[in-house]
Amino acid sequence: MALMGAELLLFPTAIGSEPILDCDSKGHWQRCMQGHSAANLVPVIAANRIGIEKVVPDDKNAFQESELKFYGGSFLTDETGKIEVCAGADEETVLLHEYDLDEIRDFRMSWGVFRDRRPEMYKIITE
């Protein structure tokens, strides 16, 4: 997306507890989004739900019951993936951060990330 001119990457999500795996994937989710930012030298804005969603058993869902707790943690990174501001797990909030898009563009161009890429080496994944 950065190659096509994206100046910010927006990731609206609804992710939380893993009822089958019994693990907390919040840290992994954040690091993946930070990696997208760092690899492309583009800030990431990641929004995530909070609260609990329950599936109540009935004949339409074969009497299955489950519950998913969304872990919040929405955050904004700078262009290197550093988290600038982060929300809590249980609070509705608005996160604000000011970006100088011209400065970020100049920073990105000063690195060789796009200049030195070799798309012929990964052609198979672009077909």
N, CA, C and O atoms as CSV, one atom per row, in Angstrom:
chain,resi,resn,atom,element,x,y,z
A,1,MET,N,N,0.821,-1.184,0.000
A,1,MET,CA,C,0.000,0.000,0.000
A,1,MET,C,C,0.868,1.252,0.000
A,1,MET,O,O,0.517,2.259,-0.614
A,2,ALA,N,N,2.001,1.185,0.690
A,2,ALA,CA,C,2.905,2.333,0.690
A,2,ALA,C,C,3.446,2.588,-0.710
A,2,ALA,O,O,3.641,3.741,-1.096
A,3,LEU,N,N,3.688,1.544,-1.463
A,3,LEU,CA,C,4.154,1.709,-2.839
A,3,LEU,C,C,3.117,2.413,-3.704
A,3,LEU,O,O,3.458,3.049,-4.701
A,4,MET,N,N,1.861,2.297,-3.321
A,4,MET,CA,C,0.782,2.930,-4.074
A,4,MET,C,C,0.440,4.312,-3.514
A,4,MET,O,O,-0.520,4.939,-3.962
A,5,GLY,N,N,1.214,4.790,-2.539
A,5,GLY,CA,C,1.038,6.141,-2.036
A,5,GLY,C,C,0.376,6.282,-0.684
A,5,GLY,O,O,0.123,7.403,-0.242
A,6,ALA,N,N,0.086,5.179,-0.011
A,6,ALA,CA,C,-0.534,5.277,1.317
A,6,ALA,C,C,0.385,6.040,2.263
A,6,ALA,O,O,1.582,5.763,2.336
A,7,GLU,N,N,-0.180,7.000,2.983
A,7,GLU,CA,C,0.585,7.778,3.951
A,7,GLU,C,C,0.343,7.314,5.383
A,7,GLU,O,O,1.159,7.560,6.271
A,8,LEU,N,N,-0.776,6.647,5.595
A,8,LEU,CA,C,-1.135,6.064,6.888
A,8,LEU,C,C,-1.789,4.716,6.615
A,8,LEU,O,O,-2.496,4.562,5.619
A,9,LEU,N,N,-1.559,3.744,7.485
A,9,LEU,CA,C,-2.221,2.444,7.364
A,9,LEU,C,C,-3.255,2.341,8.477
A,9,LEU,O,O,-2.924,2.470,9.655
A,10,LEU,N,N,-4.511,2.107,8.097
A,10,LEU,CA,C,-5.604,2.011,9.057
A,10,LEU,C,C,-6.019,0.551,9.204
A,10,LEU,O,O,-6.280,-0.125,8.208
A,11,PHE,N,N,-6.082,0.062,10.440
A,11,PHE,CA,C,-6.456,-1.315,10.718
A,11,PHE,C,C,-7.616,-1.357,11.707
A,11,PHE,O,O,-7.384,-1.432,12.914
A,12,PRO,N,N,-8.863,-1.312,11.227
A,12,PRO,CA,C,-9.992,-1.501,12.142
A,12,PRO,C,C,-10.127,-2.996,12.436
A,12,PRO,O,O,-10.173,-3.805,11.509
A,13,THR,N,N,-10.189,-3.366,13.702
A,13,THR,CA,C,-10.237,-4.784,14.059
A,13,THR,C,C,-11.276,-5.058,15.140
A,13,THR,O,O,-11.754,-4.151,15.822
A,14,ALA,N,N,-11.601,-6.317,15.270
A,14,ALA,CA,C,-12.454,-6.813,16.343
A,14,ALA,C,C,-11.831,-8.139,16.764
A,14,ALA,O,O,-12.248,-9.210,16.324
A,15,ILE,N,N,-10.829,-8.041,17.621
A,15,ILE,CA,C,-10.067,-9.225,18.009
A,15,ILE,C,C,-9.977,-9.289,19.529
A,15,ILE,O,O,-9.907,-8.270,20.216
A,16,GLY,N,N,-9.981,-10.500,20.018
A,16,GLY,CA,C,-9.946,-10.665,21.462
A,16,GLY,C,C,-9.527,-12.058,21.866
A,16,GLY,O,O,-8.707,-12.697,21.206
A,17,SER,N,N,-10.101,-12.517,22.960
A,17,SER,CA,C,-9.732,-13.804,23.528
A,17,SER,C,C,-9.879,-14.910,22.492
A,17,SER,O,O,-10.707,-14.825,21.585
A,18,GLU,N,N,-9.089,-15.912,22.638
A,18,GLU,CA,C,-9.100,-17.047,21.719
A,18,GLU,C,C,-9.758,-18.224,22.432
A,18,GLU,O,O,-9.079,-18.964,23.144
A,19,PRO,N,N,-11.070,-18.412,22.254
A,19,PRO,CA,C,-11.788,-19.418,23.044
A,19,PRO,C,C,-11.310,-20.844,22.799
A,19,PRO,O,O,-11.425,-21.684,23.691
A,20,ILE,N,N,-10.789,-21.134,21.642
A,20,ILE,CA,C,-10.343,-22.493,21.346
A,20,ILE,C,C,-8.901,-22.702,21.790
A,20,ILE,O,O,-8.562,-23.759,22.321
A,21,LEU,N,N,-8.053,-21.701,21.575
A,21,LEU,CA,C,-6.623,-21.848,21.846
A,21,LEU,C,C,-6.220,-21.553,23.282
A,21,LEU,O,O,-5.126,-21.936,23.698
A,22,ASP,N,N,-7.070,-20.886,24.046
A,22,ASP,CA,C,-6.755,-20.507,25.419
A,22,ASP,C,C,-5.433,-19.739,25.497
A,22,ASP,O,O,-4.533,-20.090,26.260
A,23,CYS,N,N,-5.342,-18.682,24.685
A,23,CYS,CA,C,-4.147,-17.846,24.725
A,23,CYS,C,C,-4.542,-16.384,24.543
A,23,CYS,O,O,-5.629,-16.080,24.053
A,24,ASP,N,N,-3.664,-15.502,24.936
A,24,ASP,CA,C,-3.873,-14.065,24.778
A,24,ASP,C,C,-3.033,-13.604,23.596
A,24,ASP,O,O,-1.804,-13.590,23.678
A,25,SER,N,N,-3.677,-13.230,22.504
A,25,SER,CA,C,-2.956,-12.873,21.282
A,25,SER,C,C,-2.736,-11.369,21.131
A,25,SER,O,O,-2.297,-10.916,20.073
A,26,LYS,N,N,-3.033,-10.591,22.166
A,26,LYS,CA,C,-2.922,-9.135,22.057
A,26,LYS,C,C,-1.504,-8.689,21.688
A,26,LYS,O,O,-1.333,-7.883,20.774
A,27,GLY,N,N,-0.512,-9.190,22.371
A,27,GLY,CA,C,0.875,-8.806,22.087
A,27,GLY,C,C,1.277,-9.145,20.661
A,27,GLY,O,O,1.944,-8.354,19.994
A,28,HIS,N,N,0.879,-10.305,20.200
A,28,HIS,CA,C,1.187,-10.725,18.829
A,28,HIS,C,C,0.511,-9.797,17.825
A,28,HIS,O,O,1.133,-9.376,16.850
A,29,TRP,N,N,-0.760,-9.479,18.061
A,29,TRP,CA,C,-1.506,-8.576,17.193
A,29,TRP,C,C,-0.813,-7.211,17.104
A,29,TRP,O,O,-0.642,-6.667,16.014
A,30,GLN,N,N,-0.417,-6.667,18.254
A,30,GLN,CA,C,0.248,-5.364,18.250
A,30,GLN,C,C,1.576,-5.424,17.504
A,30,GLN,O,O,1.873,-4.544,16.695
A,31,ARG,N,N,2.381,-6.461,17.771
A,31,ARG,CA,C,3.684,-6.550,17.106
A,31,ARG,C,C,3.545,-6.702,15.602
A,31,ARG,O,O,4.357,-6.160,14.853
A,32,CYS,N,N,2.528,-7.431,15.140
A,32,CYS,CA,C,2.294,-7.563,13.691
A,32,CYS,C,C,1.996,-6.201,13.076
A,32,CYS,O,O,2.550,-5.859,12.032
A,33,MET,N,N,1.119,-5.417,13.719
A,33,MET,CA,C,0.783,-4.101,13.187
A,33,MET,C,C,1.998,-3.170,13.228
A,33,MET,O,O,2.221,-2.394,12.299
A,34,GLN,N,N,2.782,-3.252,14.310
A,34,GLN,CA,C,4.000,-2.454,14.395
A,34,GLN,C,C,4.979,-2.858,13.295
A,34,GLN,O,O,5.691,-2.011,12.755
A,35,GLY,N,N,5.017,-4.131,12.968
A,35,GLY,CA,C,5.891,-4.614,11.897
A,35,GLY,C,C,5.485,-4.058,10.545
A,35,GLY,O,O,6.344,-3.715,9.733
A,36,HIS,N,N,4.166,-3.963,10.289
A,36,HIS,CA,C,3.701,-3.363,9.038
A,36,HIS,C,C,4.186,-1.916,8.948
A,36,HIS,O,O,4.619,-1.455,7.891
A,37,SER,N,N,4.105,-1.217,10.066
A,37,SER,CA,C,4.546,0.171,10.112
A,37,SER,C,C,6.047,0.264,9.844
A,37,SER,O,O,6.485,1.025,8.981
A,38,ALA,N,N,6.825,-0.510,10.582
A,38,ALA,CA,C,8.281,-0.445,10.462
A,38,ALA,C,C,8.774,-0.880,9.078
A,38,ALA,O,O,9.690,-0.269,8.529
A,39,ALA,N,N,8.178,-1.917,8.520
A,39,ALA,CA,C,8.620,-2.433,7.228
A,39,ALA,C,C,8.346,-1.458,6.088
A,39,ALA,O,O,9.068,-1.435,5.091
A,40,ASN,N,N,7.301,-0.656,6.244
A,40,ASN,CA,C,6.912,0.270,5.183
A,40,ASN,C,C,7.203,1.724,5.521
A,40,ASN,O,O,6.982,2.611,4.696
A,41,LEU,N,N,7.700,1.975,6.736
A,41,LEU,CA,C,7.972,3.329,7.209
A,41,LEU,C,C,6.742,4.228,7.048
A,41,LEU,O,O,6.814,5.347,6.539
A,42,VAL,N,N,5.613,3.682,7.505
A,42,VAL,CA,C,4.323,4.371,7.447
A,42,VAL,C,C,3.637,4.201,8.809
A,42,VAL,O,O,3.599,3.088,9.333
A,43,PRO,N,N,3.101,5.264,9.387
A,43,PRO,CA,C,2.387,5.116,10.653
A,43,PRO,C,C,1.175,4.200,10.517
A,43,PRO,O,O,0.536,4.136,9.466
A,44,VAL,N,N,0.876,3.495,11.606
A,44,VAL,CA,C,-0.286,2.613,11.670
A,44,VAL,C,C,-1.260,3.164,12.699
A,44,VAL,O,O,-0.876,3.612,13.779
A,45,ILE,N,N,-2.535,3.116,12.328
A,45,ILE,CA,C,-3.622,3.471,13.234
A,45,ILE,C,C,-4.469,2.215,13.379
A,45,ILE,O,O,-5.184,1.833,12.453
A,46,ALA,N,N,-4.387,1.573,14.544
A,46,ALA,CA,C,-5.074,0.299,14.777
A,46,ALA,C,C,-6.162,0.487,15.827
A,46,ALA,O,O,-5.885,0.839,16.973
A,47,ALA,N,N,-7.396,0.247,15.418
A,47,ALA,CA,C,-8.538,0.376,16.327
A,47,ALA,C,C,-9.077,-1.012,16.633
A,47,ALA,O,O,-9.186,-1.849,15.736
A,48,ASN,N,N,-9.413,-1.260,17.884
A,48,ASN,CA,C,-9.945,-2.558,18.284
A,48,ASN,C,C,-11.116,-2.378,19.246
A,48,ASN,O,O,-11.171,-1.414,20.010
A,49,ARG,N,N,-12.031,-3.308,19.192
A,49,ARG,CA,C,-13.214,-3.308,20.059
A,49,ARG,C,C,-12.853,-3.580,21.510
A,49,ARG,O,O,-11.774,-4.080,21.829
A,50,ILE,N,N,-13.792,-3.235,22.372
A,50,ILE,CA,C,-13.737,-3.644,23.782
A,50,ILE,C,C,-15.061,-4.312,24.104
A,50,ILE,O,O,-16.020,-4.215,23.338
A,51,GLY,N,N,-15.109,-4.984,25.230
A,51,GLY,CA,C,-16.358,-5.579,25.690
A,51,GLY,C,C,-16.441,-7.068,25.431
A,51,GLY,O,O,-15.481,-7.685,24.970
A,52,ILE,N,N,-17.598,-7.642,25.732
A,52,ILE,CA,C,-17.835,-9.090,25.612
A,52,ILE,C,C,-18.999,-9.333,24.665
A,52,ILE,O,O,-20.022,-8.650,24.723
A,53,GLU,N,N,-18.826,-10.299,23.809
A,53,GLU,CA,C,-19.893,-10.729,22.904
A,53,GLU,C,C,-20.208,-12.185,23.228
A,53,GLU,O,O,-19.316,-13.033,23.240
A,54,LYS,N,N,-21.479,-12.467,23.489
A,54,LYS,CA,C,-21.893,-13.825,23.858
A,54,LYS,C,C,-22.776,-14.415,22.775
A,54,LYS,O,O,-23.592,-13.724,22.165
A,55,VAL,N,N,-22.596,-15.702,22.551
A,55,VAL,CA,C,-23.485,-16.463,21.676
A,55,VAL,C,C,-24.371,-17.288,22.595
A,55,VAL,O,O,-23.895,-18.137,23.349
A,56,VAL,N,N,-25.655,-17.025,22.518
A,56,VAL,CA,C,-26.618,-17.713,23.365
A,56,VAL,C,C,-27.134,-18.948,22.624
A,56,VAL,O,O,-27.502,-18.850,21.453
A,57,PRO,N,N,-27.165,-20.093,23.279
A,57,PRO,CA,C,-27.618,-21.313,22.604
A,57,PRO,C,C,-29.074,-21.224,22.153
A,57,PRO,O,O,-29.949,-20.802,22.908
A,58,ASP,N,N,-29.309,-21.625,20.918
A,58,ASP,CA,C,-30.679,-21.756,20.408
A,58,ASP,C,C,-30.667,-22.723,19.221
A,58,ASP,O,O,-29.610,-23.196,18.804
A,59,ASP,N,N,-31.831,-23.002,18.697
A,59,ASP,CA,C,-31.908,-23.989,17.620
A,59,ASP,C,C,-31.233,-23.508,16.332
A,59,ASP,O,O,-30.891,-24.333,15.485
A,60,LYS,N,N,-31.036,-22.212,16.164
A,60,LYS,CA,C,-30.389,-21.685,14.960
A,60,LYS,C,C,-28.873,-21.902,14.963
A,60,LYS,O,O,-28.256,-21.915,13.898
A,61,ASN,N,N,-28.271,-22.071,16.129
A,61,ASN,CA,C,-26.824,-22.297,16.195
A,61,ASN,C,C,-26.481,-23.658,16.811
A,61,ASN,O,O,-25.417,-23.839,17.402
A,62,ALA,N,N,-27.406,-24.603,16.658
A,62,ALA,CA,C,-27.224,-25.965,17.175
A,62,ALA,C,C,-26.936,-25.968,18.673
A,62,ALA,O,O,-26.193,-26.813,19.170
A,63,PHE,N,N,-27.530,-25.018,19.383
A,63,PHE,CA,C,-27.418,-24.915,20.844
A,63,PHE,C,C,-25.977,-24.764,21.332
A,63,PHE,O,O,-25.609,-25.257,22.398
A,64,GLN,N,N,-25.167,-24.067,20.521
A,64,GLN,CA,C,-23.793,-23.783,20.919
A,64,GLN,C,C,-23.762,-22.522,21.774
A,64,GLN,O,O,-24.582,-21.619,21.612
A,65,GLU,N,N,-22.809,-22.484,22.676
A,65,GLU,CA,C,-22.638,-21.328,23.545
A,65,GLU,C,C,-21.166,-20.938,23.534
A,65,GLU,O,O,-20.292,-21.798,23.647
A,66,SER,N,N,-20.892,-19.651,23.399
A,66,SER,CA,C,-19.509,-19.188,23.467
A,66,SER,C,C,-19.489,-17.728,23.893
A,66,SER,O,O,-20.520,-17.058,23.946
A,67,GLU,N,N,-18.290,-17.260,24.194
A,67,GLU,CA,C,-18.106,-15.892,24.647
A,67,GLU,C,C,-16.745,-15.408,24.155
A,67,GLU,O,O,-15.759,-16.143,24.202
A,68,LEU,N,N,-16.706,-14.186,23.694
A,68,LEU,CA,C,-15.457,-13.595,23.216
A,68,LEU,C,C,-15.276,-12.253,23.904
A,68,LEU,O,O,-16.151,-11.390,23.841
A,69,LYS,N,N,-14.134,-12.080,24.560
A,69,LYS,CA,C,-13.814,-10.803,25.204
A,69,LYS,C,C,-12.827,-10.063,24.315
A,69,LYS,O,O,-11.700,-10.516,24.114
A,70,PHE,N,N,-13.256,-8.922,23.782
A,70,PHE,CA,C,-12.392,-8.099,22.945
A,70,PHE,C,C,-11.437,-7.333,23.850
A,70,PHE,O,O,-11.862,-6.740,24.841
A,71,TYR,N,N,-10.156,-7.342,23.518
A,71,TYR,CA,C,-9.166,-6.805,24.443
A,71,TYR,C,C,-8.741,-5.368,24.191
A,71,TYR,O,O,-7.754,-4.920,24.774
A,72,GLY,N,N,-9.441,-4.640,23.355
A,72,GLY,CA,C,-9.120,-3.223,23.179
A,72,GLY,C,C,-7.676,-3.022,22.758
A,72,GLY,O,O,-7.171,-3.715,21.876
A,73,GLY,N,N,-7.022,-2.072,23.394
A,73,GLY,CA,C,-5.611,-1.832,23.101
A,73,GLY,C,C,-5.378,-1.103,21.789
A,73,GLY,O,O,-4.294,-1.208,21.215
A,74,SER,N,N,-6.370,-0.369,21.302
A,74,SER,CA,C,-6.168,0.419,20.086
A,74,SER,C,C,-4.917,1.270,20.257
A,74,SER,O,O,-4.591,1.683,21.370
A,75,PHE,N,N,-4.205,1.535,19.143
A,75,PHE,CA,C,-2.968,2.302,19.257
A,75,PHE,C,C,-2.608,2.993,17.954
A,75,PHE,O,O,-3.123,2.663,16.885
A,76,LEU,N,N,-1.710,3.959,18.074
A,76,LEU,CA,C,-1.162,4.694,16.943
A,76,LEU,C,C,0.356,4.590,17.001
A,76,LEU,O,O,0.953,4.766,18.063
A,77,THR,N,N,0.978,4.304,15.864
A,77,THR,CA,C,2.441,4.236,15.837
A,77,THR,C,C,3.007,5.422,15.067
A,77,THR,O,O,2.286,6.131,14.365
A,78,ASP,N,N,4.318,5.622,15.218
A,78,ASP,CA,C,5.010,6.532,14.320
A,78,ASP,C,C,5.426,5.727,13.090
A,78,ASP,O,O,5.032,4.570,12.949
A,79,GLU,N,N,6.203,6.316,12.215
A,79,GLU,CA,C,6.580,5.634,10.976
A,79,GLU,C,C,7.604,4.515,11.163
A,79,GLU,O,O,7.890,3.780,10.217
A,80,THR,N,N,8.157,4.375,12.365
A,80,THR,CA,C,9.099,3.281,12.616
A,80,THR,C,C,8.449,2.125,13.376
A,80,THR,O,O,9.106,1.127,13.672
A,81,GLY,N,N,7.165,2.260,13.690
A,81,GLY,CA,C,6.451,1.219,14.420
A,81,GLY,C,C,6.370,1.455,15.914
A,81,GLY,O,O,5.715,0.692,16.623
A,82,LYS,N,N,7.023,2.499,16.408
A,82,LYS,CA,C,6.972,2.812,17.843
A,82,LYS,C,C,5.560,3.258,18.213
A,82,LYS,O,O,4.989,4.135,17.565
A,83,ILE,N,N,5.005,2.652,19.251
A,83,ILE,CA,C,3.670,3.036,19.704
A,83,ILE,C,C,3.744,4.412,20.358
A,83,ILE,O,O,4.483,4.622,21.320
A,84,GLU,N,N,2.964,5.341,19.816
A,84,GLU,CA,C,2.929,6.711,20.331
A,84,GLU,C,C,1.864,6.883,21.402
A,84,GLU,O,O,2.071,7.594,22.385
A,85,VAL,N,N,0.724,6.229,21.211
A,85,VAL,CA,C,-0.376,6.333,22.172
A,85,VAL,C,C,-1.176,5.033,22.087
A,85,VAL,O,O,-1.346,4.464,21.009
A,86,CYS,N,N,-1.668,4.572,23.248
A,86,CYS,CA,C,-2.367,3.285,23.296
A,86,CYS,C,C,-3.543,3.376,24.266
A,86,CYS,O,O,-3.441,3.980,25.334
A,87,ALA,N,N,-4.656,2.768,23.875
A,87,ALA,CA,C,-5.844,2.731,24.728
A,87,ALA,C,C,-5.779,1.537,25.672
A,87,ALA,O,O,-5.017,0.595,25.453
A,88,GLY,N,N,-6.576,1.593,26.704
A,88,GLY,CA,C,-6.665,0.487,27.648
A,88,GLY,C,C,-7.536,-0.646,27.120
A,88,GLY,O,O,-8.014,-0.611,25.986
A,89,ALA,N,N,-7.729,-1.639,27.960
A,89,ALA,CA,C,-8.460,-2.842,27.570
A,89,ALA,C,C,-9.967,-2.720,27.788
A,89,ALA,O,O,-10.738,-3.446,27.160
A,90,ASP,N,N,-10.393,-1.826,28.657
A,90,ASP,CA,C,-11.806,-1.777,29.036
A,90,ASP,C,C,-12.439,-0.404,28.924
A,90,ASP,O,O,-13.531,-0.184,29.448
A,91,GLU,N,N,-11.779,0.518,28.257
A,91,GLU,CA,C,-12.315,1.878,28.212
A,91,GLU,C,C,-12.571,2.327,26.781
A,91,GLU,O,O,-11.775,2.064,25.879
A,92,GLU,N,N,-13.699,3.011,26.590
A,92,GLU,CA,C,-13.925,3.670,25.309
A,92,GLU,C,C,-13.136,4.968,25.347
A,92,GLU,O,O,-13.218,5.724,26.315
A,93,THR,N,N,-12.380,5.221,24.302
A,93,THR,CA,C,-11.574,6.437,24.268
A,93,THR,C,C,-11.299,6.839,22.829
A,93,THR,O,O,-11.455,6.041,21.905
A,94,VAL,N,N,-10.894,8.065,22.659
A,94,VAL,CA,C,-10.465,8.574,21.364
A,94,VAL,C,C,-8.978,8.857,21.478
A,94,VAL,O,O,-8.551,9.599,22.363
A,95,LEU,N,N,-8.193,8.276,20.595
A,95,LEU,CA,C,-6.751,8.509,20.587
A,95,LEU,C,C,-6.425,9.573,19.548
A,95,LEU,O,O,-6.954,9.554,18.437
A,96,LEU,N,N,-5.556,10.491,19.918
A,96,LEU,CA,C,-5.153,11.557,19.011
A,96,LEU,C,C,-3.638,11.618,18.915
A,96,LEU,O,O,-2.930,11.445,19.907
A,97,HIS,N,N,-3.156,11.863,17.715
A,97,HIS,CA,C,-1.732,12.086,17.494
A,97,HIS,C,C,-1.593,12.896,16.215
A,97,HIS,O,O,-2.313,12.656,15.246
A,98,GLU,N,N,-0.694,13.831,16.205
A,98,GLU,CA,C,-0.496,14.663,15.021
A,98,GLU,C,C,0.673,14.111,14.198
A,98,GLU,O,O,1.744,13.828,14.733
A,99,TYR,N,N,0.449,13.965,12.895
A,99,TYR,CA,C,1.473,13.479,11.975
A,99,TYR,C,C,1.840,14.569,10.978
A,99,TYR,O,O,0.959,15.238,10.439
A,100,ASP,N,N,3.118,14.750,10.732
A,100,ASP,CA,C,3.586,15.637,9.668
A,100,ASP,C,C,3.877,14.748,8.461
A,100,ASP,O,O,4.965,14.181,8.355
A,101,LEU,N,N,2.916,14.625,7.557
A,101,LEU,CA,C,3.031,13.689,6.436
A,101,LEU,C,C,4.172,14.038,5.496
A,101,LEU,O,O,4.774,13.138,4.909
A,102,ASP,N,N,4.485,15.304,5.338
A,102,ASP,CA,C,5.625,15.690,4.494
A,102,ASP,C,C,6.937,15.224,5.121
A,102,ASP,O,O,7.810,14.699,4.431
A,103,GLU,N,N,7.067,15.419,6.421
A,103,GLU,CA,C,8.272,14.988,7.128
A,103,GLU,C,C,8.418,13.457,7.077
A,103,GLU,O,O,9.518,12.941,6.883
A,104,ILE,N,N,7.324,12.757,7.251
A,104,ILE,CA,C,7.357,11.293,7.199
A,104,ILE,C,C,7.732,10.819,5.799
A,104,ILE,O,O,8.522,9.886,5.653
A,105,ARG,N,N,7.176,11.449,4.774
A,105,ARG,CA,C,7.518,11.086,3.389
A,105,ARG,C,C,9.013,11.279,3.140
A,105,ARG,O,O,9.657,10.406,2.558
A,106,ASP,N,N,9.564,12.397,3.568
A,106,ASP,CA,C,10.991,12.658,3.390
A,106,ASP,C,C,11.830,11.627,4.135
A,106,ASP,O,O,12.838,11.147,3.615
A,107,PHE,N,N,11.413,11.290,5.352
A,107,PHE,CA,C,12.110,10.269,6.143
A,107,PHE,C,C,12.099,8.933,5.404
A,107,PHE,O,O,13.129,8.267,5.292
A,108,ARG,N,N,10.915,8.544,4.896
A,108,ARG,CA,C,10.777,7.279,4.174
A,108,ARG,C,C,11.695,7.244,2.954
A,108,ARG,O,O,12.347,6.232,2.695
A,109,MET,N,N,11.746,8.325,2.218
A,109,MET,CA,C,12.554,8.368,0.999
A,109,MET,C,C,14.048,8.378,1.307
A,109,MET,O,O,14.856,7.987,0.465
A,110,SER,N,N,14.421,8.823,2.505
A,110,SER,CA,C,15.842,8.847,2.862
A,110,SER,C,C,16.384,7.441,3.139
A,110,SER,O,O,17.591,7.211,3.072
A,111,TRP,N,N,15.493,6.518,3.446
A,111,TRP,CA,C,15.876,5.130,3.637
A,111,TRP,C,C,15.827,4.441,2.270
A,111,TRP,O,O,15.173,4.945,1.356
A,112,GLY,N,N,16.480,3.341,2.119
A,112,GLY,CA,C,16.476,2.627,0.851
A,112,GLY,C,C,15.430,1.532,0.747
A,112,GLY,O,O,15.530,0.654,-0.110
A,113,VAL,N,N,14.425,1.578,1.617
A,113,VAL,CA,C,13.434,0.502,1.687
A,113,VAL,C,C,12.784,0.221,0.336
A,113,VAL,O,O,12.684,-0.935,-0.076
A,114,PHE,N,N,12.348,1.258,-0.348
A,114,PHE,CA,C,11.681,1.052,-1.632
A,114,PHE,C,C,12.672,1.086,-2.788
A,114,PHE,O,O,12.508,0.370,-3.775
A,115,ARG,N,N,13.681,1.905,-2.665
A,115,ARG,CA,C,14.694,2.009,-3.713
A,115,ARG,C,C,15.412,0.672,-3.937
A,115,ARG,O,O,15.683,0.295,-5.077
A,116,ASP,N,N,15.710,-0.022,-2.873
A,116,ASP,CA,C,16.524,-1.236,-2.962
A,116,ASP,C,C,15.718,-2.525,-3.079
A,116,ASP,O,O,16.295,-3.612,-3.067
A,117,ARG,N,N,14.425,-2.425,-3.191
A,117,ARG,CA,C,13.632,-3.649,-3.293
A,117,ARG,C,C,13.875,-4.330,-4.630
A,117,ARG,O,O,14.282,-3.680,-5.593
A,118,ARG,N,N,13.631,-5.625,-4.697
A,118,ARG,CA,C,13.867,-6.399,-5.913
A,118,ARG,C,C,12.633,-7.235,-6.226
A,118,ARG,O,O,12.605,-8.432,-5.938
A,119,PRO,N,N,11.606,-6.612,-6.816
A,119,PRO,CA,C,10.346,-7.314,-7.063
A,119,PRO,C,C,10.486,-8.550,-7.932
A,119,PRO,O,O,9.660,-9.458,-7.844
A,120,GLU,N,N,11.503,-8.605,-8.762
A,120,GLU,CA,C,11.695,-9.811,-9.587
A,120,GLU,C,C,11.985,-11.035,-8.718
A,120,GLU,O,O,11.790,-12.166,-9.163
A,121,MET,N,N,12.444,-10.824,-7.500
A,121,MET,CA,C,12.765,-11.931,-6.594
A,121,MET,C,C,11.509,-12.496,-5.932
A,121,MET,O,O,11.543,-13.619,-5.429
A,122,TYR,N,N,10.417,-11.761,-5.917
A,122,TYR,CA,C,9.197,-12.275,-5.304
A,122,TYR,C,C,8.021,-12.270,-6.272
A,122,TYR,O,O,6.866,-12.177,-5.858
A,123,LYS,N,N,8.316,-12.370,-7.532
A,123,LYS,CA,C,7.278,-12.360,-8.566
A,123,LYS,C,C,6.214,-13.434,-8.328
A,123,LYS,O,O,5.032,-13.194,-8.573
A,124,ILE,N,N,6.617,-14.599,-7.860
A,124,ILE,CA,C,5.675,-15.700,-7.681
A,124,ILE,C,C,4.528,-15.337,-6.745
A,124,ILE,O,O,3.417,-15.836,-6.926
A,125,ILE,N,N,4.763,-14.480,-5.747
A,125,ILE,CA,C,3.678,-14.119,-4.810
A,125,ILE,C,C,2.828,-12.969,-5.341
A,125,ILE,O,O,1.819,-12.624,-4.727
A,126,THR,N,N,3.207,-12.372,-6.459
A,126,THR,CA,C,2.433,-11.260,-7.004
A,126,THR,C,C,1.567,-11.675,-8.184
A,126,THR,O,O,0.860,-10.843,-8.753
A,127,GLU,N,N,1.610,-12.923,-8.553
A,127,GLU,CA,C,0.815,-13.400,-9.696
A,127,GLU,C,C,-0.579,-13.807,-9.270
A,127,GLU,O,O,-1.380,-14.231,-10.102
